[in-house]
Amino acid sequence: KNEVEQSPQNLTAQEGEFITINCSYSVGISALHWLQQHPGGGIVSLFMLSSGKKKHGRLIATINIQEKHSSLHITASHPRDSAVYICAVGGGSGGTSYGKLTFGQGTILTVHP
Amino acid sequence: DTAVSQTPKYLVTQMGNDKSIKCEQNLGHDTMYWYKQDSKKFLKIMFSYNNKELIINETVPNRFSPKSPDKAHLNLHINSLELGDSAVYFCASSLDRYSGNTIYFGEGSWLTVV
C-alpha cells in the first residue's frame, strides 16, 4: 500500500460539474502539495497546504491533519481542466524524510464539453 | 524566461550508452531535485541537492550520478543505459529543503532506451 493514496484514479465529468479529488496519507507530514500535469507533460504546483483551506480561482484545496486527508475541488469545471492531478506529501522536520516529497499515483481528469 | 530548464527534452539512445541530462534554475533557489516518472505516471524522487550538497539519495542504481557544479545547476549522468531506464525525468527546485516550499518543475526529459 502506498503511503499516499488518491481517489478516484480516473474521473470523467461534463463541463460545469463540481469535481472532488481525494488524497489520504499514512505518514507524518510537514506539508501537502497539489500538482497539475497537462497532457504536454509539464508539472505545475497548484497549492501547498499545512492546515485549513486555500482557494485560487475555481480551485479549492482543504486538508484535515487529524484525519490525514486532503481534497481538491474544482468548481464549474471546464475542458481545459483536463489533466492529471497529483497529491504529494512532504516529510516532517528532521530525519531522513525531511525535504522529501512522496507522491500519490495521480488522478486523470477528463472534462467533456 | 524559463525558471527551471532542462535539456534535452527528448532523448532516444541505445542500450549500453552513457547520457546526461542538464538542468538549470534561475530562481536563486538553494535546493534542486531529480524525479523519475514511470510509464504509469508515478513520480518518485531520485536525488536532492541543497547548496551543492547531496541531501537525498534514494535507492537508485549506481549508474545514475548527479552532479551539482553550483547551486543553480544539477545535472544527471546515466551510465550503461538499460531498457528499464526509459522514463520521463523531471528536474525541480525550491527555495530551500523545507517540504512546505513551492516546487518548480522543469518541462521534463523523455528518455527512451532502445
Interface residues (C-beta under 8 A of the other chain):
Chain A: I29 S30 A31 H33 L35 Q37 G41 G42 I43 V44 S45 M48 S50 V84 I86 A88 V89 G90 G91 G92 S93 Y98 G99 K100 L101 T102 F103 Q105 G106
Chain B: T31 K40 K41 F42 L43 K44 I45 S48 N50 I55 I56 V88 F90 A92 R97 Y98 S99 G100 N101 T102 I103 Y104 F105 E107 G108 W110
